[in-house]
């Protein structure tokens, strides 16, 4: 193939006057998009409840959305999941989460006759119906009550049913929402109706027999936990880039580091920009893809940098820009073949994948293309620019002049 002919050299540095402004435009556009309209955060980051339902009768997304809005859920997100075995499978996301207010917690403590619940009524709270300790789960959908004796499950159910805003209703005198967590410690696990259960009830009220008895999956993330995950995701990307910069400064030269850091930031911003444009969910899987691409881009750029370092002592008469052109040209076939092979393994997930896998594949494809491009037209030109500024005129700090000299040979050879 003529394109991969050995010794063929491309003038990449000459084309940087076109590609650098293009890269700046991509980063600036992505930055603007992150503020307006902003990323479409998934349940992981914004908090909310996610329910996957396999309906037993034909329904469409509009019917499901209308039923939820009529039930009081605002702006529900309904996505059909492609499944050959069940064509009526939907993923429903709402921003509502189960949350027990302090007032509700106080009423529960009073109902279960805990010491924190106030004065104990001997009639309502006999000795065998008093909880000595009560713990609430972060999601507000589970309680653990501890007693100093064998608890009366039926009595506990009656006590909780008296709390009007709790929506706790044991069925047929058999409180199936109560289980003995530990007989040895006399602990009882109390399961409260979650937002997922409420969501199914609202669907059942409108769609009737089309709604199954149970959901395939119910997940929730509280608003505080979502914010913590967002902060942790942002910090993880920043920390990864900082350590990459330190590695490159130690492995090569300090002036190599800024180029690859800017390239990694460029790749991450391009991925996020594409996700905002197509209104794809930014979730933990997206951050995983971004971190993967940061590592991929660094590896690709290190290959180019390593070839530049090898060529510095070989071509002492060439300028640094010429050495970059030569080095990139020599590694171009490797870069294209590696990126092409990786793309071939990821594209099938984008075509036939569903849900999170499909979004992850999209982030990988965009990142691979952006990472290959940034290694050539972002990292290398920036390194050349830094060297030209530091080595302006006859500055002896030039990377080319700093190249190690070959050891002198003796007269005998």
DRENDO-1510 file (C-alpha; in Angstrom, 1 decimal, always signed):
<recs>
REC; n; res; u; v; w
REC; 1; UNK; +0.0; +0.0; +0.0 .
REC; 2; UNK; +1.4; +3.3; -1.1 .
REC; 3; UNK; +0.1; +5.1; +2.0 .
REC; 4; UNK; +2.1; +2.9; +4.4 .
REC; 5; UNK; +5.2; +2.8; +2.1 .
REC; 6; UNK; +8.3; +2.8; +4.4 .
REC; 7; UNK; +10.2; +6.0; +4.5 .
REC; 8; UNK; +7.2; +8.1; +3.4 .
REC; 9; UNK; +7.0; +11.3; +5.4 .
REC; 10; UNK; +4.0; +13.6; +5.9 .
REC; 11; UNK; +4.3; +17.3; +6.9 .
REC; 12; UNK; +2.0; +17.3; +9.9 .
REC; 13; UNK; +3.5; +20.4; +11.4 .
REC; 14; UNK; +2.6; +22.5; +8.4 .
REC; 15; UNK; -1.1; +21.5; +8.8 .
REC; 16; UNK; -1.3; +22.5; +12.4 .
REC; 17; UNK; -2.4; +26.0; +11.4 .
REC; 18; UNK; -5.7; +24.4; +10.4 .
REC; 19; UNK; -6.1; +21.7; +13.1 .
REC; 20; UNK; -5.2; +23.7; +16.2 .
REC; 21; UNK; -8.0; +26.2; +15.7 .
REC; 22; UNK; -10.3; +23.3; +15.0 .
REC; 23; UNK; -9.3; +21.6; +18.2 .
REC; 24; UNK; -9.9; +24.9; +20.1 .
REC; 25; UNK; -13.3; +25.2; +18.6 .
REC; 26; UNK; -14.2; +21.6; +19.7 .
REC; 27; UNK; -13.1; +22.2; +23.3 .
REC; 28; UNK; -14.9; +25.6; +23.5 .
REC; 29; UNK; -18.0; +24.2; +22.0 .
REC; 30; UNK; -18.0; +21.3; +24.4 .
REC; 31; UNK; -17.5; +23.7; +27.3 .
REC; 32; UNK; -20.5; +25.8; +26.2 .
REC; 33; UNK; -22.6; +22.7; +25.8 .
REC; 34; UNK; -21.8; +21.5; +29.3 .
REC; 35; UNK; -23.4; +24.7; +30.6 .
REC; 36; UNK; -26.2; +25.0; +28.1 .
REC; 37; UNK; -28.2; +22.9; +27.7 .
REC; 38; UNK; -26.0; +20.9; +30.1 .
REC; 39; UNK; -25.4; +17.1; +30.3 .
REC; 40; UNK; -28.2; +14.7; +30.7 .
REC; 41; UNK; -27.1; +13.1; +33.9 .
REC; 42; UNK; -28.2; +9.5; +34.6 .
REC; 43; UNK; -29.7; +8.3; +37.8 .
REC; 44; UNK; -26.2; +7.7; +39.1 .
REC; 45; UNK; -25.5; +11.4; +39.2 .
REC; 46; UNK; -28.7; +13.3; +39.5 .
REC; 47; UNK; -30.4; +10.9; +41.9 .
REC; 48; UNK; -33.8; +9.2; +41.3 .
REC; 49; UNK; -35.4; +5.8; +40.9 .
REC; 50; UNK; -34.9; +3.5; +37.9 .
REC; 51; UNK; -37.3; +0.7; +37.3 .
REC; 52; UNK; -37.1; -1.9; +34.5 .
REC; 53; UNK; -40.5; -3.4; +33.7 .
REC; 54; UNK; -41.4; -6.2; +31.3 .
REC; 55; UNK; -45.1; -5.6; +30.4 .
REC; 56; UNK; -47.2; -8.7; +29.8 .
REC; 57; UNK; -49.4; -7.0; +27.2 .
REC; 58; UNK; -48.5; -4.5; +24.3 .
REC; 59; UNK; -47.9; -0.9; +25.5 .
REC; 60; UNK; -46.0; +2.0; +24.1 .
REC; 61; UNK; -43.7; +4.6; +25.6 .
REC; 62; UNK; -46.4; +7.3; +25.4 .
REC; 63; UNK; -48.9; +5.2; +27.4 .
REC; 64; UNK; -46.4; +4.5; +30.1 .
REC; 65; UNK; -45.3; +8.1; +30.3 .
REC; 66; UNK; -48.9; +9.3; +30.4 .
REC; 67; UNK; -49.8; +6.9; +33.2 .
REC; 68; UNK; -46.9; +8.0; +35.3 .
REC; 69; UNK; -47.6; +11.7; +34.8 .
REC; 70; UNK; -51.2; +11.1; +35.8 .
REC; 71; UNK; -49.9; +9.4; +39.0 .
REC; 72; UNK; -47.9; +12.5; +40.0 .
REC; 73; UNK; -44.5; +11.7; +38.6 .
REC; 74; UNK; -43.0; +14.7; +36.9 .
REC; 75; UNK; -41.0; +14.4; +33.6 .
REC; 76; UNK; -40.6; +10.6; +33.7 .
REC; 77; UNK; -38.0; +9.2; +31.3 .
REC; 78; UNK; -39.3; +6.1; +29.4 .
REC; 79; UNK; -37.0; +4.1; +27.2 .
REC; 80; UNK; -37.9; +0.9; +25.4 .
REC; 81; UNK; -35.3; -1.8; +25.8 .
REC; 82; UNK; -34.7; -3.9; +22.7 .
REC; 83; UNK; -35.3; -7.5; +23.7 .
REC; 84; UNK; -36.3; -10.2; +21.2 .
REC; 85; UNK; -37.8; -12.3; +24.0 .
REC; 86; UNK; -39.9; -9.5; +25.4 .
REC; 87; UNK; -40.8; -6.7; +23.0 .
REC; 88; UNK; -42.7; -4.8; +25.7 .
REC; 89; UNK; -39.7; -4.1; +28.0 .
REC; 90; UNK; -39.2; -0.6; +29.2 .
REC; 91; UNK; -36.7; +1.3; +31.4 .
REC; 92; UNK; -38.4; +4.0; +33.5 .
REC; 93; UNK; -36.5; +6.7; +35.3 .
REC; 94; UNK; -38.0; +9.3; +37.6 .
REC; 95; UNK; -36.3; +11.9; +39.8 .
REC; 96; UNK; -38.3; +10.9; +42.8 .
REC; 97; UNK; -36.7; +8.9; +45.6 .
REC; 98; UNK; -38.0; +7.3; +48.8 .
REC; 99; UNK; -37.2; +9.7; +51.6 .
REC; 100; UNK; -38.4; +9.7; +55.1 .
REC; 101; UNK; -38.7; +13.2; +56.6 .
REC; 102; UNK; -37.7; +13.8; +60.2 .
REC; 103; UNK; -41.4; +14.1; +61.2 .
REC; 104; UNK; -42.1; +10.7; +59.7 .
REC; 105; UNK; -39.2; +9.2; +61.5 .
REC; 106; UNK; -40.4; +10.7; +64.7 .
REC; 107; UNK; -43.9; +9.1; +64.2 .
REC; 108; UNK; -42.3; +5.7; +63.5 .
REC; 109; UNK; -40.2; +5.9; +66.6 .
REC; 110; UNK; -43.4; +6.7; +68.6 .
REC; 111; UNK; -45.4; +3.9; +67.0 .
REC; 112; UNK; -42.7; +1.3; +67.7 .
REC; 113; UNK; -42.4; +2.6; +71.3 .
REC; 114; UNK; -38.7; +3.4; +71.2 .
REC; 115; UNK; -37.0; +5.4; +74.0 .
REC; 116; UNK; -36.6; +8.4; +71.5 .
REC; 117; UNK; -40.4; +8.3; +70.7 .
REC; 118; UNK; -41.4; +10.1; +73.9 .
REC; 119; UNK; -43.4; +8.9; +76.9 .
REC; 120; UNK; -44.5; +5.3; +76.6 .
REC; 121; UNK; -48.2; +4.5; +77.0 .
REC; 122; UNK; -48.6; +1.3; +78.9 .
REC; 123; UNK; -51.7; +0.3; +77.0 .
REC; 124; UNK; -50.3; +1.0; +73.5 .
REC; 125; UNK; -46.8; +0.0; +74.4 .
REC; 126; UNK; -46.7; -3.1; +76.6 .
REC; 127; UNK; -43.4; -4.5; +77.7 .
REC; 128; UNK; -43.3; -7.0; +74.8 .
REC; 129; UNK; -43.8; -4.4; +72.1 .
REC; 130; UNK; -41.1; -1.9; +72.9 .
REC; 131; UNK; -38.1; -1.5; +70.5 .
REC; 132; UNK; -34.9; -0.6; +72.2 .
REC; 133; UNK; -33.1; +0.5; +69.0 .
REC; 134; UNK; -34.3; +1.7; +65.5 .
REC; 135; UNK; -32.1; +2.3; +62.5 .
REC; 136; UNK; -33.2; +3.8; +59.2 .
REC; 137; UNK; -31.6; +2.9; +55.8 .
REC; 138; UNK; -30.2; +5.8; +53.7 .
REC; 139; UNK; -32.9; +5.2; +51.1 .
REC; 140; UNK; -35.7; +5.3; +53.6 .
REC; 141; UNK; -37.1; +2.0; +52.3 .
REC; 142; UNK; -35.9; -0.2; +55.2 .
REC; 143; UNK; -35.8; -0.1; +59.0 .
REC; 144; UNK; -34.1; -2.4; +61.4 .
REC; 145; UNK; -35.7; -2.6; +64.9 .
REC; 146; UNK; -34.0; -4.4; +67.8 .
REC; 147; UNK; -35.8; -5.7; +70.8 .
REC; 148; UNK; -34.6; -7.2; +74.1 .
REC; 149; UNK; -37.0; -10.1; +73.7 .
REC; 150; UNK; -38.6; -12.2; +71.0 .
REC; 151; UNK; -40.5; -9.7; +68.9 .
REC; 152; UNK; -44.2; -10.0; +68.0 .
REC; 153; UNK; -44.2; -9.6; +64.2 .
REC; 154; UNK; -48.0; -9.2; +64.1 .
REC; 155; UNK; -48.0; -6.5; +66.8 .
REC; 156; UNK; -45.2; -4.6; +64.9 .
REC; 157; UNK; -47.3; -4.6; +61.7 .
REC; 158; UNK; -50.3; -3.2; +63.6 .
REC; 159; UNK; -48.1; -0.4; +65.1 .
REC; 160; UNK; -46.7; +0.6; +61.7 .
REC; 161; UNK; -50.1; +0.5; +60.0 .
REC; 162; UNK; -51.2; +3.2; +62.4 .
REC; 163; UNK; -48.7; +5.7; +60.9 .
REC; 164; UNK; -50.9; +7.4; +58.3 .
REC; 165; UNK; -48.1; +8.8; +56.0 .
REC; 166; UNK; -46.1; +5.6; +56.0 .
REC; 167; UNK; -48.3; +3.6; +53.5 .
REC; 168; UNK; -47.4; +0.4; +55.3 .
REC; 169; UNK; -50.2; -2.1; +54.9 .
REC; 170; UNK; -49.5; -5.8; +55.9 .
REC; 171; UNK; -51.8; -8.1; +53.8 .
REC; 172; UNK; -54.3; -10.5; +55.3 .
REC; 173; UNK; -52.8; -10.4; +58.8 .
REC; 174; UNK; -49.6; -11.8; +57.5 .
REC; 175; UNK; -47.1; -8.9; +57.4 .
REC; 176; UNK; -44.9; -10.0; +54.5 .
REC; 177; UNK; -43.0; -6.7; +54.7 .
REC; 178; UNK; -41.6; -7.8; +58.1 .
REC; 179; UNK; -38.8; -10.4; +58.4 .
REC; 180; UNK; -36.7; -11.5; +61.3 .
REC; 181; UNK; -33.2; -10.4; +60.5 .
REC; 182; UNK; -31.5; -12.0; +63.5 .
REC; 183; UNK; -33.2; -14.2; +66.0 .
REC; 184; UNK; -30.2; -14.1; +68.3 .
REC; 185; UNK; -30.2; -10.3; +68.5 .
REC; 186; UNK; -34.0; -10.1; +68.3 .
REC; 187; UNK; -33.8; -7.8; +65.2 .
REC; 188; UNK; -36.6; -7.3; +62.8 .
REC; 189; UNK; -36.2; -6.0; +59.2 .
REC; 190; UNK; -39.0; -3.8; +58.1 .
REC; 191; UNK; -39.4; -3.2; +54.4 .
REC; 192; UNK; -41.4; -0.1; +53.4 .
REC; 193; UNK; -43.0; +0.6; +50.0 .
REC; 194; UNK; -40.3; +2.2; +47.8 .
REC; 195; UNK; -40.8; +4.7; +45.0 .
REC; 196; UNK; -40.4; +1.7; +42.6 .
REC; 197; UNK; -43.4; +0.0; +44.3 .
REC; 198; UNK; -45.4; +3.2; +44.1 .
REC; 199; UNK; -44.5; +3.6; +40.4 .
REC; 200; UNK; -45.8; +0.1; +39.7 .
REC; 201; UNK; -49.0; +0.9; +41.5 .
REC; 202; UNK; -49.5; +4.0; +39.4 .
REC; 203; UNK; -48.9; +2.0; +36.2 .
REC; 204; UNK; -51.3; -0.7; +37.4 .
REC; 205; UNK; -54.0; +1.8; +38.1 .
REC; 206; UNK; -53.9; +3.1; +34.5 .
REC; 207; UNK; -52.7; +0.1; +32.5 .
REC; 208; UNK; -54.3; -2.7; +34.5 .
REC; 209; UNK; -53.3; -6.3; +33.6 .
REC; 210; UNK; -50.5; -5.2; +31.3 .
REC; 211; UNK; -48.4; -4.4; +34.4 .
REC; 212; UNK; -46.5; -7.4; +35.9 .
REC; 213; UNK; -46.6; -8.2; +39.6 .
REC; 214; UNK; -43.0; -7.4; +40.0 .
REC; 215; UNK; -40.4; -5.3; +38.2 .
REC; 216; UNK; -37.3; -6.8; +36.7 .
REC; 217; UNK; -35.1; -4.3; +38.5 .
REC; 218; UNK; -35.5; -1.4; +40.9 .
REC; 219; UNK; -32.6; +0.9; +41.7 .
REC; 220; UNK; -32.4; +4.3; +43.4 .
REC; 221; UNK; -29.8; +6.9; +44.2 .
REC; 222; UNK; -30.4; +9.8; +46.6 .
REC; 223; UNK; -29.7; +13.4; +45.6 .
REC; 224; UNK; -26.8; +13.6; +48.0 .
REC; 225; UNK; -25.3; +10.4; +46.9 .
REC; 226; UNK; -25.6; +11.5; +43.2 .
REC; 227; UNK; -23.8; +14.8; +44.0 .
REC; 228; UNK; -21.0; +12.8; +45.7 .
REC; 229; UNK; -20.7; +10.5; +42.7 .
REC; 230; UNK; -20.5; +13.5; +40.4 .
REC; 231; UNK; -17.7; +15.0; +42.5 .
REC; 232; UNK; -15.9; +11.7; +42.7 .
REC; 233; UNK; -16.1; +11.2; +38.9 .
REC; 234; UNK; -14.8; +14.7; +38.2 .
REC; 235; UNK; -11.9; +14.2; +40.7 .
REC; 236; UNK; -11.0; +10.8; +39.4 .
REC; 237; UNK; -10.5; +12.2; +35.9 .
REC; 238; UNK; -8.5; +15.2; +37.2 .
REC; 239; UNK; -6.3; +12.9; +39.4 .
REC; 240; UNK; -5.6; +10.6; +36.5 .
REC; 241; UNK; -4.5; +13.5; +34.2 .
REC; 242; UNK; -2.2; +14.9; +37.0 .
REC; 243; UNK; -0.5; +11.5; +37.5 .
REC; 244; UNK; -0.1; +11.1; +33.7 .
REC; 245; UNK; +1.6; +14.5; +33.6 .
REC; 246; UNK; +4.0; +13.5; +36.4 .
REC; 247; UNK; +4.8; +10.2; +34.7 .
REC; 248; UNK; +5.6; +11.9; +31.4 .
REC; 249; UNK; +7.7; +14.6; +33.1 .
REC; 250; UNK; +9.7; +11.8; +34.8 .
REC; 251; UNK; +9.8; +9.5; +31.8 .
REC; 252; UNK; +10.6; +12.0; +29.1 .
REC; 253; UNK; +11.0; +15.7; +29.7 .
REC; 254; UNK; +9.0; +18.3; +31.5 .
REC; 255; UNK; +8.1; +20.1; +28.3 .
REC; 256; UNK; +6.5; +16.9; +26.9 .
REC; 257; UNK; +3.9; +16.8; +29.7 .
REC; 258; UNK; +1.7; +19.7; +28.8 .
REC; 259; UNK; +1.1; +18.4; +25.3 .
REC; 260; UNK; -0.4; +15.1; +26.5 .
REC; 261; UNK; -2.3; +16.7; +29.3 .
REC; 262; UNK; -4.0; +19.1; +26.9 .
REC; 263; UNK; -4.6; +16.1; +24.5 .
REC; 264; UNK; -6.3; +14.1; +27.3 .
REC; 265; UNK; -8.5; +17.1; +28.3 .
REC; 266; UNK; -9.3; +17.6; +24.6 .
REC; 267; UNK; -10.5; +14.0; +24.3 .
REC; 268; UNK; -12.6; +14.0; +27.4 .
REC; 269; UNK; -14.3; +17.3; +26.4 .
REC; 270; UNK; -15.1; +16.0; +22.9 .
REC; 271; UNK; -16.7; +12.8; +24.4 .
REC; 272; UNK; -18.8; +14.9; +26.8 .
REC; 273; UNK; -19.7; +17.3; +24.0 .
REC; 274; UNK; -21.0; +14.5; +21.8 .
REC; 275; UNK; -23.0; +13.1; +24.7 .
REC; 276; UNK; -24.7; +16.5; +25.2 .
REC; 277; UNK; -25.5; +16.9; +21.5 .
REC; 278; UNK; -27.1; +13.5; +21.3 .
REC; 279; UNK; -28.7; +13.8; +24.8 .
REC; 280; UNK; -27.1; +10.6; +25.9 .
REC; 281; UNK; -26.9; +9.9; +29.6 .
REC; 282; UNK; -23.7; +10.8; +31.4 .
REC; 283; UNK; -23.3; +8.1; +34.0 .
REC; 284; UNK; -20.6; +6.2; +35.8 .
REC; 285; UNK; -20.2; +4.0; +32.6 .
REC; 286; UNK; -19.5; +7.2; +30.7 .
REC; 287; UNK; -16.8; +8.3; +33.2 .
REC; 288; UNK; -15.3; +4.8; +32.9 .
REC; 289; UNK; -15.2; +5.2; +29.1 .
REC; 290; UNK; -13.5; +8.7; +29.6 .
REC; 291; UNK; -10.9; +7.2; +31.9 .
REC; 292; UNK; -10.3; +4.4; +29.4 .
REC; 293; UNK; -9.8; +6.9; +26.6 .
REC; 294; UNK; -7.5; +9.0; +28.7 .
REC; 295; UNK; -5.3; +6.0; +29.1 .
REC; 296; UNK; -5.6; +5.0; +25.5 .
REC; 297; UNK; -4.7; +8.5; +24.2 .
REC; 298; UNK; -1.7; +8.6; +26.6 .
REC; 299; UNK; -0.4; +5.3; +25.3 .
REC; 300; UNK; -0.8; +6.4; +21.7 .
REC; 301; UNK; +1.0; +9.7; +22.4 .
REC; 302; UNK; +3.8; +8.0; +24.4 .
REC; 303; UNK; +4.5; +5.9; +21.3 .
REC; 304; UNK; +5.0; +9.0; +19.2 .
REC; 305; UNK; +7.0; +10.7; +22.0 .
REC; 306; UNK; +9.3; +7.7; +22.3 .
REC; 307; UNK; +10.0; +7.7; +18.6 .
REC; 308; UNK; +10.8; +11.5; +18.8 .
REC; 309; UNK; +13.3; +10.8; +21.6 .
REC; 310; UNK; +14.9; +8.0; +19.6 .
REC; 311; UNK; +15.2; +10.3; +16.5 .
REC; 312; UNK; +16.7; +13.3; +18.3 .
REC; 313; UNK; +20.3; +12.0; +18.4 .
REC; 314; UNK; +20.0; +10.5; +14.9 .
REC; 315; UNK; +19.1; +13.6; +13.1 .
REC; 316; UNK; +21.0; +16.4; +14.8 .
REC; 317; UNK; +20.8; +18.6; +11.7 .
REC; 318; UNK; +17.0; +18.6; +11.5 .
REC; 319; UNK; +14.7; +21.1; +13.3 .
REC; 320; UNK; +12.4; +19.8; +16.0 .
REC; 321; UNK; +9.4; +20.2; +13.8 .
REC; 322; UNK; +11.1; +18.0; +11.1 .
REC; 323; UNK; +11.8; +15.4; +13.7 .
REC; 324; UNK; +8.2; +15.4; +14.8 .
REC; 325; UNK; +7.1; +14.9; +11.2 .
REC; 326; UNK; +9.5; +12.1; +10.7 .
REC; 327; UNK; +8.5; +10.4; +14.0 .
REC; 328; UNK; +4.8; +10.7; +13.5 .
REC; 329; UNK; +5.1; +9.4; +9.9 .
REC; 330; UNK; +7.1; +6.4; +11.1 .
REC; 331; UNK; +4.5; +5.5; +13.8 .
REC; 332; UNK; +1.4; +6.4; +11.6 .
REC; 333; UNK; +0.8; +2.9; +10.3 .
REC; 334; UNK; +1.0; +1.5; +13.9 .
REC; 335; UNK; -1.4; +4.2; +15.1 .
REC; 336; UNK; -4.0; +3.6; +12.3 .
REC; 337; UNK; -3.9; -0.2; +12.6 .
REC; 338; UNK; -4.2; -0.2; +16.4 .
REC; 339; UNK; -7.1; +2.3; +16.3 .
REC; 340; UNK; -8.8; +0.4; +13.5 .
REC; 341; UNK; -8.5; -2.9; +15.3 .
REC; 342; UNK; -9.9; -1.4; +18.5 .
REC; 343; UNK; -12.8; +0.2; +16.6 .
REC; 344; UNK; -13.7; -3.1; +14.9 .
REC; 345; UNK; -14.1; -4.6; +18.3 .
REC; 346; UNK; -16.2; -1.8; +19.7 .
REC; 347; UNK; -18.5; -1.0; +16.7 .
REC; 348; UNK; -20.6; -4.3; +17.2 .
REC; 349; UNK; -21.5; -3.1; +20.7 .
REC; 350; UNK; -22.8; +0.2; +19.3 .
REC; 351; UNK; -24.8; -1.6; +16.6 .
REC; 352; UNK; -26.3; -4.5; +18.5 .
REC; 353; UNK; -25.8; -3.4; +22.1 .
REC; 354; UNK; -28.5; -1.9; +24.3 .
REC; 355; UNK; -28.7; +0.6; +27.1 .
REC; 356; UNK; -25.5; +1.3; +29.0 .
REC; 357; UNK; -23.4; -0.9; +26.7 .
REC; 358; UNK; -24.5; +1.1; +23.7 .
REC; 359; UNK; -23.6; +4.4; +25.3 .
REC; 360; UNK; -20.3; +3.0; +26.5 .
REC; 361; UNK; -19.4; +1.9; +23.0 .
REC; 362; UNK; -20.3; +5.4; +21.6 .
REC; 363; UNK; -18.0; +7.0; +24.1 .
REC; 364; UNK; -15.2; +4.6; +23.2 .
REC; 365; UNK; -15.6; +5.2; +19.4 .
REC; 366; UNK; -15.6; +8.9; +19.8 .
REC; 367; UNK; -12.7; +8.8; +22.2 .
REC; 368; UNK; -10.6; +6.5; +20.0 .
REC; 369; UNK; -11.0; +8.8; +17.0 .
REC; 370; UNK; -10.4; +11.9; +19.1 .
REC; 371; UNK; -7.4; +10.3; +20.9 .
REC; 372; UNK; -5.7; +9.3; +17.6 .
REC; 373; UNK; -6.3; +12.8; +16.2 .
REC; 374; UNK; -5.0; +14.6; +19.3 .
REC; 375; UNK; -1.8; +12.5; +19.4 .
REC; 376; UNK; -0.9; +13.9; +16.0 .
REC; 377; UNK; -2.4; +17.4; +15.9 .
REC; 378; UNK; -2.6; +18.4; +19.5 .
REC; 379; UNK; +0.1; +16.9; +21.7 .
REC; 380; UNK; +3.0; +17.0; +19.2 .
REC; 381; UNK; +2.4; +20.6; +17.9 .
REC; 382; UNK; +2.1; +21.9; +21.5 .
REC; 383; UNK; +5.4; +20.2; +22.4 .
REC; 384; UNK; +7.0; +21.8; +19.4 .
REC; 385; UNK; +5.6; +25.2; +20.3 .
REC; 386; UNK; +6.8; +24.9; +23.9 .
REC; 387; UNK; +10.3; +23.9; +22.7 .
REC; 388; UNK; +10.4; +26.8; +20.2 .
REC; 389; UNK; +9.5; +29.3; +23.0 .
REC; 390; UNK; +12.1; +27.8; +25.5 .
REC; 391; UNK; +14.7; +27.5; +22.8 .
REC; 392; UNK; +14.1; +30.8; +21.0 .
REC; 393; UNK; +17.2; +32.0; +19.2 .
REC; 394; UNK; +20.3; +30.1; +20.1 .
REC; 395; UNK; +19.0; +28.9; +23.6 .
REC; 396; UNK; +21.0; +25.8; +24.6 .
REC; 397; UNK; +17.9; +24.4; +26.2 .
REC; 398; UNK; +16.5; +23.3; +22.9 .
REC; 399; UNK; +15.3; +19.7; +22.9 .
REC; 400; UNK; +17.4; +19.0; +19.7 .
REC; 401; UNK; +20.5; +20.5; +21.3 .
REC; 402; UNK; +19.9; +18.6; +24.4 .
REC; 403; UNK; +19.9; +15.3; +22.5 .
REC; 404; UNK; +22.5; +12.9; +23.9 .
REC; 405; UNK; +25.6; +12.8; +21.8 .
REC; 406; UNK; +27.0; +9.4; +20.6 .
REC; 407; UNK; +30.0; +8.1; +22.6 .
REC; 408; UNK; +33.4; +8.9; +20.9 .
REC; 409; UNK; +35.0; +6.0; +19.3 .
REC; 410; UNK; +38.6; +5.0; +19.7 .
REC; 411; UNK; +41.1; +5.3; +16.9 .
REC; 412; UNK; +41.0; +1.5; +16.5 .
REC; 413; UNK; +37.3; +1.6; +15.7 .
</recs>
